[in-house]
């Protein structure tokens, strides 16, 4: 979700104004996902590298995370959204960790949309922590893992691999996001800044995805025979 700071700067506003507007876009995209029958939505809110940003901006982002959890949980419950937060949660203040735990517990039985917020998350960290779990299992007498067993230890093992990655703000890279899981995802890049990414832009991304041929190693002729 790139472009909050640039959106604010272009309007001669503090960066926090861009982040606040970005939260409104999150709400819009959640509602659009539900309307389109999407079952899994994952948002890269704060990377493990974002801790390197100026301390005052990180502090603002953490406060915004807290206020968003407090304000949005009721709407998530009304809309049947299950919330999960994945990443190095131990990096957060205890009060924020408590709010995350409470929101996850309250929404645990919702099934309409599975919303994952990736916070203090990095794809390399995810792979390393999965490998550490597997190494411990092997040391205890386990067998060498295959891909399925490895994926079982990733932080988003509860979700299918993404079909579509949308990155706003003009960058053309995945920036350490879901490195393992994005192996066969379609990658949609747009110059639109996140605060301006609304229902119309989301619909355009979904339309683009619908035109893609998902072969997974097969030929087009093989897919036609399967259909």
C-alpha positions, 0 to 999 in steps of 0.5 A: 500500500504505497504512496501515503507520504507522497500523497500528503506531500503533494497536498502540503500536508504532514505525512500522518495525513496521508497515512490517515487517508490510507486507512480510509482506503483500507476500509474501501478495499475491504468493502469492495473485496466483500462485494466481489466475493473475494475470500482472502485479502492480505495487506502489507501495512508495515514491513520489518524494514519500516522500523528504519524510518524516522522515529516520529513517523514510526510512532505515528504509525503505531498510534494509527494502528492502535486507533484503527483496531479500536475503531474498525473492529465493530465494522469488521464484526458486522461484515463477517470479517476475520482478522489476523495479524502476522509478522514479528508481533513481539516487536510491538508495545504490549498494549498493541499486542493485547489489542491485536490478540483481542481483535483476532479472538473476537473475529475468529469465527467470522468467515465472509472475508479473511483479512490479514494485516502483515505488520513488522513482516518480511518475506525473508524472516518468514522463510527463516522462521519456517526453516528454524521450526523445521530444523527443530522438528528434524533434530527431534527425529523428523524427516526432511521436508517437502514443499508442502511441509515447509509451507505448513510453517509459514506465517500465512499457512492458513491461507491459499497462495495469493492469486493477485498482487496489487502494488500502488504508488509506482514501484515495480518490485515486491519488496520482501513481501510473501516471497515464497507465496507469490511464486505464481501470483499475477503482479499488477503495478499501478502509479496510483497512490494508495490514498487514491486507490478506490473502488474503480481502480480495484475493479480495473485490477480485478478485470486485468487479472480476469484476462490473465491465463493461469497455466501453472506450467501447463500449455494453453492447449492443456488448459482448454482440454481441462475446461 
